[in-house]
Amino acid sequence: MFGQIDSDLSARKLINSIDIHWSDIIFVMEDKHKSYITDHFRDQINNKRLIVLDIPDEYQYMDDELIKWLTESVNAYLLQYMR
């Protein structure tokens, strides 16, 4: 399950404390997303890995290019993490 962070609250599903609780690793696209999580879920992110992928948040929902970029970025990190 994925939660989205959207400053205008228009995301289909906003990230919440349940999402944070079950996560071991949290991937975000931009620094502003990391800031949002650390500001709103400070007490719940202890011992969580919070990774910024440096992907600009300028794509439409389910954009093919975005999906490819996210998949490649997350897979590369997980392969490195699993070693």
HELIX and SHEET records of a PDB file:
HELIX    1   1 SER A   17  TRP A   22  1                                   6    
HELIX    2   2 ASP A   31  HIS A   40  1                                  10    
HELIX    3   3 ARG A   42  GLN A   44  5                                   3    
HELIX    4   4 ASP A   64  MET A   82  1                                  19    
SHEET    1   A 2 ILE A  25  VAL A  28  0                                        
SHEET    2   A 2 ARG A  49  VAL A  52  1                                        
END                                                                             
